[in-house]
């Protein structure tokens, strides 16, 4: 609840800040638990964020999208960089036929842009007016990491 109720964390997320525990529990039960690849990011046994990978299907099954969020108190400490490295390694090991991990990041989300660059994701370009967030279209940066790439 600490990071899910933080407006700084949800600012670039597709979900709104959670303001009550019951709504968050409902979200966890209906969205998080059935998700194919969702992991908590924990420090000292307490969740401080999450990272997820959504595999594509059909003819697109060679790829999938990475997403993540982290408590604002942990920003700038290397926590997310380490989590992304571990997650990328893990999804390539676990998912047969996976060749590409993608990440879409709002052009204004400087911290997230920096994390992906540190890990070794390649910036492929800006997708203009690609995503609607809270009623406003947003430009998104497309990043990719291939199974043949090296994690830094």
C-alpha positions in Angstrom: 0.0 0.0 0.0 2.9 2.3 0.7 4.1 2.6 -2.9 0.7 1.8 -4.6 -0.7 4.9 -2.8 2.1 7.2 -3.8 1.2 9.7 -6.6 4.9 9.9 -7.6 4.9 6.1 -8.3 1.7 6.0 -10.2 2.3 9.2 -12.2 3.5 7.3 -15.4 1.5 4.1 -14.7 -1.7 3.1 -16.4 -3.4 2.5 -13.0 -4.5 5.3 -10.7 -3.1 5.7 -7.2 -4.8 3.4 -4.8 -6.4 5.3 -1.9 -7.9 2.4 0.1 -6.7 -1.1 1.0 -9.8 -2.9 -0.2 -9.5 -1.5 -3.7 -5.9 -2.5 -3.8 -6.7 -6.0 -2.6 -9.4 -6.3 -5.3 -6.8 -5.2 -7.9 -4.3 -7.8 -6.6 -6.9 -10.6 -6.8 -8.3 -9.7 -10.2 -5.3 -8.4 -12.1 -2.0 -9.3 -10.3 -2.6 -12.9 -9.2 -3.7 -14.1 -12.7 -0.9 -12.3 -14.5 1.5 -14.7 -16.3 4.7 -13.2 -14.9 4.5 -10.7 -12.0 7.1 -10.4 -9.3 7.4 -8.3 -6.2 10.6 -6.4 -5.6 11.5 -6.8 -1.9 14.1 -5.3 0.4 14.5 -6.7 3.8 11.4 -9.0 3.3 9.1 -6.1 2.4 7.7 -5.3 -1.0 8.9 -1.9 -2.4 7.8 -2.4 -5.9 7.0 -4.8 -8.7 8.1 -5.9 -12.1 6.1 -7.7 -14.7 6.5 -9.3 -18.1 3.6 -9.7 -20.5 4.4 -12.2 -23.2 2.8 -11.6 -26.6 0.9 -14.4 -28.3 0.4 -16.0 -31.7 2.8 -14.7 -34.4 4.1 -12.2 -31.9 5.1 -14.9 -29.3 8.8 -14.1 -29.9 8.4 -10.9 -27.8 6.8 -9.4 -24.8 6.7 -6.2 -22.7 8.4 -5.4 -19.5 6.9 -3.0 -16.9 7.9 -2.0 -13.4 7.2 0.4 -10.5 9.2 1.2 -7.4 8.5 3.0 -4.1 9.8 6.6 -4.5 11.9 6.2 -1.3 14.0 3.7 -3.3 14.6 5.8 -6.4 18.2 6.5 -7.3 19.6 3.6 -5.3 20.1 1.0 -8.1 17.2 -1.2 -6.9 15.3 -1.1 -10.2 18.4 -1.5 -12.3 19.2 -4.7 -10.5 15.6 -5.9 -10.7 15.4 -5.3 -14.4 18.7 -7.3 -15.0 17.3 -10.2 -13.0 13.9 -10.1 -14.7 15.3 -10.0 -18.2 17.7 -12.9 -17.4 14.8 -14.8 -15.9 12.2 -14.4 -18.7 14.7 -15.4 -21.3 15.5 -18.6 -19.3 11.8 -19.4 -18.5 10.0 -18.6 -21.8 10.9 -20.8 -24.7 11.1 -19.0 -28.1 11.4 -15.6 -26.5 13.8 -13.4 -28.5 12.8 -9.8 -27.6 11.9 -8.0 -24.4 10.3 -4.6 -25.1 9.8 -1.6 -22.7 7.7 1.4 -23.5 8.6 4.5 -21.4 7.0 7.9 -21.3 9.5 10.5 -22.7 9.2 12.5 -19.5 10.1 9.5 -17.2 13.8 10.2 -16.9 14.5 7.7 -14.2 13.0 4.8 -16.1 14.8 5.8 -19.3 18.1 5.8 -17.4 17.4 2.3 -15.9 16.9 0.7 -19.3 19.9 2.3 -20.7 22.1 1.2 -17.8 20.9 -2.4 -18.3 21.7 -2.4 -22.0 18.4 -1.9 -23.6 18.5 -0.3 -27.0 16.5 2.8 -27.6 14.7 2.2 -30.9 12.8 5.5 -31.2 9.9 7.7 -30.1 6.4 6.6 -30.8 4.5 9.9 -31.0 1.0 10.3 -29.4 1.2 6.5 -28.7 -0.6 6.1 -25.4 -3.5 7.9 -23.6 -2.8 8.5 -19.9 -5.4 10.2 -17.8 -7.0 11.7 -20.9 -3.8 13.0 -22.5 -1.9 11.4 -25.4 1.7 10.7 -24.5 4.9 10.2 -26.5 6.6 6.9 -25.6 10.1 5.7 -26.1 10.4 2.1 -27.4 13.3 0.1 -26.0 14.3 -3.5 -26.7 16.6 -6.1 -25.4 17.3 -9.2 -27.5 18.2 -12.7 -26.3 21.6 -12.2 -28.0 22.3 -8.9 -26.2 24.5 -8.6 -23.2 23.3 -7.3 -19.8 25.6 -4.6 -18.4 
